[in-house]
Amino acid sequence: MGTVYLAEDPLLKRRVAIKVVRVTGAARHQAMLRFRREAEISAQLNHPNLVTVFDVGVEEDLGPFLTMEYVEGKSLGRHIKDKDLDLETSARVLIQAMRALRAAHRRAIVHRDVKPDNILLSEEGRAKLMDFGIARSMGHMSLDPEGPLEDTLLLGGGTEALAQTLALRLTASGDFLGSPAYAPPEVLKGSEGTPASDRYSFAATAFELLTGQLPHPGEGLTAIIIHILQEPVAIPPDMSPRMAGVFQRALSVDPEDRYTSLPEFMEELIDTLPGPVSLRARLFALLGHEEDSTSSVSTARFRIAELGMGDTGAHPIEASPRGTQPVKITLAEDPVETYLSSRRSRIQPQPDEVDWLGVLKWAALVFLLLQVFWWLAPALSRFQLKS
């Protein structure tokens, strides 16, 4: 859709990447809108595992442009093709990318295009999630302004007709936002993007990184879409049953059946990795450490039992750090209602918890005072009679 240049800021003497889109008319406005969204999200999140955007604007001769930090390295997609990452490095990249995506979810931002090509790995080993240009605070991926593609099924077209219609629109109109090979079934059918759909795309990325193949392979776009819509995950024959179970849950057709948080998925996945216990212990330690120093993840099933220390029984959290509230980001021309606010009407306020310890303390104090009064009452009566 455009060109990316490597440039130097003449004032700050730093290298930057400049993305330029050569379009006109309505497409020019849409490109500018996406660039503004990416800049706004970068400014609000300010996360070490997100690519930082420095500037956004329009040049008359070039069109809309986006200036961002230059990451010297290559994309995770390129690393997958080159097969040059070992198991531990791959897991570390996933943990870092998870942090960036979770930071966006905490603020009700849905990325909608999580894939290996949107994760950069610097030469220093830091993963950077990029391309929030199609992110929305309440992502809706409708492909047909007159009605959802599921109407094709109602008219008797079947899944294949739906997939062919979808593939045609993807290549012809560009209406679909995201990458079909990593998109969950509900998004392909026209439903809105949610954190659950991002978690599906993240799991699909992890699957390809660890196996070298897509969870739903196919020759061509139509075949891949058909596989996603009607076939189970293509588990490689050499994958362990435990790891297969993790991916089958993470890539479930029903969003309600998937993992409810990214840390929970990563914990289960790390626990199934082959290799010595020390490898998994290092990864769990990294998973429990927040590089942005804002919060820490409780690594429950730290699998400390494997180290002879017992299981704490704690569970990971995906909420905001204690003492802070998620910050709502209102993106340009987005619906006012965000993902969190849409859920607010379904969440009933919980009654305050009773402090039973305090109640017991007061009851004990009252009982003690009554006992003292009971013992002193006869003496007080005699004293009054004598007086």
Disulfide bonds with the S-S distance in Angstrom:
none
